[in-house]
Amino acid sequence: MWRYVDYLPVTAFGLRPSNTTASGGKSLICPTPYAIKMALLDRLLRADGEGAGRALFPLIRDLALYIRVPDVVAVNRTFQKVLRPSSKKDELWTRTIAQREFCFHGGVMTFAMPVSEIAGAEERLSRLFAEVGYFGRRGSFFQWAGETWRDAPPGERFVEASRGARMGLSPGFLQRMDDMLPEATFDDISVFNSKAKGARTSYTVVYPYVLKSHGAGYTVYAVPERDVT
């Protein structure tokens, strides 16, 4: 049995790769398994507290996620004025500019995962997925659009995005992903633990996008028409 969860875009999406600096301008085109799981943990901790977060953490950590990206994504590049700490003694901040990318999704984004056999776990996961409001950079809002349970496993449009995913030879868009390590503990990912290092692993997957059009400051990728079902 498989769970399928749908989300609709509300605002622009942004999430920089985990191996870039804070000033890195590139954005991923969709959330990573790590970002999805952290979003679920955030909702769980806010609603039920740390005890529930620690108890349900292994289940969330081990979720095997498949992602069906939206039919079209437009990546917009722009420059913004930002403030950075100044090295001068007589001022706190210095003004500069930084490149930023924002992704606009056209269509539904769907997550698929095997249904857990742990008693009560699926009901709690359903609630958490429904309560998540954004993935990635704060303000990258998505609207939960329902879930279904099916016997059929994810089809060709779905990409295995979790750790250990094998990168196929099919053409598409190379995307850097990250996920929680199988031995990760709650304290490894806790923002309140000064020694936490994230306990994440990085790898590359291929999403079925082809270049549709591009110009000054933007690039549009789309799923080939034969694959849109």
Buried (B, 14 or more C-beta within 10 A) or exposed (E): EBBBBBBBBBEBBBBBBBEEEEEBBBBBBBBBBBBBBBBBBBBBBEEBEEEBBBEBBEBBBBBBBBBBBBBBBBBBBEEEEEEEEEEEEEEEEEEEEBEBBBBBBEBBBBBBBBEBEEEEBBEBBBEBBBBBBBBBBEEBBBEBEEBEEEEEEBEEBBBBBBBEBEBEEEEBBEBBBBBBBEEBBBEBBBEEEEEBEBBBBBBEBBBBBEEBEEEEEBBBBBBEEEBEE
